């Protein structure tokens, strides 16, 4: 079995953390000061967010950036 691409794994982890936090994509996007469609693309592994965007997402989820790369 082929390991998932980093972008896919990152997106899946962000989605899982968002759901554990009981946030909608729109709520997380607002808290992270980004667009809902952009967040959706990140969660689907279709977008490659910058470190600054990852920092805002992590902050909105109450975790460190490194935690976004570890499955919850």
C-alpha positions as CSV (number, residue, x, y, z in Angstrom):
1,X,0.0,0.0,0.0
2,X,1.3,3.4,-1.0
3,X,1.6,6.0,1.9
4,X,-0.6,9.0,1.6
5,X,0.8,12.2,0.2
6,X,1.8,14.8,2.8
7,X,-1.0,17.2,1.6
8,X,-3.6,14.5,1.8
9,X,-2.5,13.4,5.3
10,X,-2.3,17.0,6.5
11,X,-5.8,17.8,5.2
12,X,-7.2,14.6,6.8
13,X,-5.7,15.6,10.1
14,X,-7.0,19.1,10.0
15,X,-10.5,17.8,9.1
16,X,-10.4,15.3,12.0
17,X,-9.2,18.0,14.5
18,X,-11.9,20.3,13.2
19,X,-14.6,17.7,13.7
20,X,-13.3,16.8,17.2
21,X,-13.6,20.5,18.0
22,X,-17.1,20.5,16.6
23,X,-16.4,23.3,14.2
24,X,-17.8,23.6,10.7
25,X,-15.5,24.5,7.8
26,X,-16.9,28.0,7.8
27,X,-16.4,28.4,11.6
28,X,-12.8,27.3,11.3
29,X,-12.1,29.4,8.2
30,X,-13.4,32.5,10.0
31,X,-11.4,31.8,13.1
32,X,-8.3,31.1,10.9
33,X,-8.9,34.2,8.9
34,X,-9.1,32.3,5.6
35,X,-11.6,31.5,2.9
36,X,-14.0,28.6,3.4
37,X,-13.2,27.3,-0.1
38,X,-9.5,27.5,0.5
39,X,-9.9,25.5,3.8
40,X,-12.0,22.9,1.9
41,X,-9.1,22.6,-0.6
42,X,-6.6,22.1,2.2
43,X,-8.8,19.4,3.8
44,X,-9.1,17.6,0.5
45,X,-5.3,17.8,-0.1
46,X,-5.8,20.0,-3.2
47,X,-4.2,23.1,-1.7
48,X,-0.7,23.6,-0.2
49,X,-1.1,26.2,2.6
50,X,1.7,28.4,3.7
51,X,3.3,28.2,7.1
52,X,1.4,31.4,8.1
53,X,-1.9,29.8,7.2
54,X,-1.0,26.6,9.1
55,X,-0.2,28.8,12.1
56,X,-3.6,30.4,11.9
57,X,-5.4,27.1,11.5
58,X,-3.4,25.6,14.4
59,X,-4.2,28.6,16.6
60,X,-7.9,28.4,15.8
61,X,-7.9,24.7,16.7
62,X,-5.9,25.3,19.9
63,X,-2.9,23.2,18.9
64,X,0.7,23.6,17.7
65,X,1.5,23.5,14.0
66,X,3.4,20.3,14.4
67,X,0.2,18.7,15.8
68,X,-1.5,19.2,12.4
69,X,0.9,16.6,11.0
70,X,0.1,13.9,13.6
71,X,-3.2,12.1,13.3
72,X,-5.5,12.9,16.3
